[in-house]
């Protein structure tokens, strides 16, 4: 039997060959580190469902970010746990709230670090939903003003990028107008454009202390079955002024990331969410897989699908490997 002249294994034979022909590569500046900040001093409270992830006070957060910068991480994404919650989430737009405090500290101590702020109401409302409630449902249009107030509070504190995650219709356009009207024309918007109503968010709700007290979020987050709708959501957010867009979660939605990369030319982020992180950690701790190998394989799959930026709790660990 004659063998073909094309032998695919030739270029897999040595580590040098494999590195030379590798089509997709990860670098520290591909990663964005999500962090949870809460009131207090010297606080570093472990999130039991997410090994290695903590809620931190501002002083502790600054030191964590200093280490992240040393690892080559270019940006962090901040989530706030406020001192108090109410029906409208008024702590979200408090100029002296926990996120503005963290922004000011980070910009003072680490001016080269890009500070992205999550803009949503769920961490700040006493009911845990992402907006104002009217007759048992989230009122889309009433919520837009609340999101604009929160965005302005973050921008005034020095946030580099505003990232609305609420999934209200027209929130990108409303926030863009508010930012521009207040003189923040240079502050970009990273929109959670295709955010699915996913079961993979469970551990995050522990970390952000934001589970809904009634119902769920399926009336505003996307049905996981819908691919075409995701493309419409992304297109609408770009039309409204989004500078960058995001797909969330990442691993169960690689097809959405790939399709978005094919259709749209704006920078594309993907969020490897808490459940994805926790699954890999749990399997590794039970000896079912190798943590480093699967961590890097999961991240390379997200990059290969087309993401320019990956929001991941593995950011520092992965950056140290690729540095």
N, C-alpha and C positions, 0 to 999 in steps of 0.2 A: 504494500500500500504506500502510495506517495503522500508525503506530508506537504501541506501548503507552505509557500515561502514566507507568508505572513505569520509570524509567531508573536502573539500578544504578550507572552510572558517575558520576552527579551528585556523589555524596559521596566519590568517589575523585579528584576533579579537582585538588585542591590539597593540599599537606602539612598545612595547618591542618585541612581537612575530614577527612583520613585520621586525624589524631591525635584529633580530637573523637569519632569514632565507633569507635575501636579497641576491640575487645572484650577483649583480653588484653594485659596490660602486665607488663614485667619491672622489678624494682627491685633495688638492691644487697642488700637484706635477704632476697631470695629465695635467695641463694647460700650454699653451704657449701664451703669450700676444703679439699680433701684434701692432706695433707702427710706426708712421710716423714722420720723422725728417726732418727739413728744416733749411736753414740759418737764422741767426738773434740771438737776445738775448731777453729773457723774453717772447718768442712767445708761445701762446697757442690758436691757431686758430680753432674754432669749425668747424667740418664737418657737414653741415646742414642735409645731408641725413643719417647721422649715429649719433643719439643722444648719447652724452657722449664720442664721439671719437674726438680727436683733432690732428692737425698738431702741432708739438712742436719743438722749438729750442733745442740745445744740453743741455743747462742748465736746461730747464724745463723738458726735457726728463729724465735727471738723477734723478730729484726729483720724477717724476712719477714712475720710476723704483725702487726707494727707498721704495715707498709705496707698490709697487707690491711685493718686497722681504719681507716686513713686513707681507703681506698677505699670504706668503708661495709660491709664484710663483717662479719656478726654472729657467725660461728661457723667453727671449723676442725674437721676430722676427722683424728685422728692415727693413723698406722701406725708401728710400731717395728721397727727392724732391730737385733737384740740383739748384744752382744759375743760370745756363744757360743750354740750350739744343742745340744739333746739330745733324746732320744726322747720325753720328756713335755713339752718346751717350758717348762722350769722358769723360764727368764728372764722369762716372761710375767707371773709373779706376784711377781717380785722387787721389794720396796718401793723399792729404789734402782736399779731397771731404767731403761732409756732412756725409756720412756713416762712413768712417774712423775716422773722428772727433768724432762721437758719440761712436764708439767702444772704442777708447782710453779713453774717459771720463768715460765710464761705467766700463771698466776694472780697471781704477784707483780708482774710488769711490766705486764700488760694485764688487770686484773681484770674489765673489762667485756666481754671476749671470751669467748664460750661455747666451752668445750673439750669436744668429743665424742671419745671414744676407741673405736677399733675393738677388739672383743674376739673373738679367734680364736687358734688355735694355729699356723697354717701358717707365720707368719713366724719362729716360735720353735723349731719341731721340726726335727731334722736330716733327717727324711724328707719334710718339706714338706706333710704332710697336716694337716687341721684338728682333729685329736684324737689320743687314745691309740690305738695299734695293738695289736690282738689277733688272732692267727692271720691276719695279712695284711689285715685290714679295720679301719676306724675303729670303735672301741667306743663307741657312743653314750653309754651310761650312765656309763662311767668318765670320759668327757670332760666331763660336766657339772660335776663337782667342780673340774676344772682351770679351766674357764671362770668358775666362781664365785670361785675364788682370784684370777684375773686381774682380774675386775670389782671385787673388794674392794680390791686394790692400787691400782687407778685411782681408786676413790672416796676412799680414804684420802689420796691425793695431791691431791685437789681437783677431780677430773673433774666436769663439769657434767652430762654425759649419757653413758650407757653404750650402746654399739651393738654387740650380738653379731651376727657375720656367719657363723658356723660352719655353720649349718643343721642342728644336732643337734635331734632331737625333744625337746621340753619344756625347752629351755635357757632360754627367757624366764621360765618359772615358777620354775625352779631359781635363776636369778640374782636374780629379784625376792625370793624368800624369803631368800637370802643377804644381800642389801642391807638388807632390812627388819630381819633379825635382828641386823645389826651397827649399826643406828641410822641407816642411810642411806635413810630412807623418802621423802625429798624428791628423790632422784636419779632422773630419768626414764630409761626404756629406749626407745631407738630401735631397733627390731628390723629386721634385714634379713629381712623376712618372706617375700618372694617373690624369692629369689635363684636365678637360673637357671644351669645348667652351660653357660656361654657361651664361645665362641671369642673374644669381644671382651675377655677378661681378659689376653691375652698380654703386652702391655707392662707392666701392673701387676706381673706376676710378676718382671719385670726390676727394677722399682723397689723392690719389697718383698723381693726375693731369696727368693721362696717357691714356686718350681715343685715339684710333687710328684716325688719320686725314683722312684716306681713307680706304675703305674696312673694313674687320674684321679679326679675328684671327683664323678662322676656318681651314685655311690651315696648321696650326701647332698645335693648341689645339685640343683635341679629340672630335669626334662626340658623343653627349650624348646617342645615341642609342647603343653604342658598349661596351659590357661587355667583350667578349673574347679578343678584342684588348687591353683593359685595362690590362689584365693579361700578355699579351705579352710585353707591355710597361714596366711593373714592373719588369718582368723577365730580360729584356734587361738591365735595369738600375742596377739591382743587379749584373749581369754579368760584367758590366763596372766598378763596384766598389762602388756603393751606399751602405752606411752603414745603412741608414734608408730610407724608402719610404713614400710617402704621397698620399692620395686621396683627390681631391678638385673638387667641393664642397663636403660637408658631408651629410646633411640630404636627398637631392634628390638621393644620391648615396650610401645609406646604404648597398645595395646588393653588390656593388663593394668592400666596406670595408670588409664585411663579407667573400666574396670569397677570397680576398687578404689575410685575416687572416688565412683562411683554407689552402691556398696553400704555403704561404711563412713564413719563420721563423724569418725574420729580424724585428726590431722594426717598427711599423706602426703608422703613424700620419694621422689625418684627419683635414681638415681646414673647420671650420664653417664660411663661408665667409660672406662678407658684406651684401649681399642681405638677407641671412638667419637672420642675426642679425637685420637688418632694418625692416623686416617683423614683427618679434616678438615685437620689440619696438613700431612700428606703431599700431599694434593690441592692445597692452596693453594701449597705450596712448588714444586710442579710446574707451577704456572700454570693449573691446571684449573678453579679456582674462586676466588672472593674470600673471604679468610679471615673478615673481619669480618661480611660479609653472611651467610655460611653458619653461622658461630658463633651469631649472634643468631637466625637462623631455626631452628636446631636447638633452642636453648634455649626459644624461644617455643612450639615444638611440644610440648615437655615440659610447660610451664606450661599450655598450652591443653588438654592431655589431662587435667589435673586435679592435677598435683603442686603442693603448697604450698611445698616446699623442693627445690632442685636442688643435688646434690653434683656439682661440676664443676671440672676443672682450668682451665677458662676463667673461673673466678669473678672474679678481679681484672680481667681484660681486659673482661669483660662489665659489671662494676660501674662501671668508669670511663666506659663509654659511656652507661650509664643513670643515672649519678649526677646 
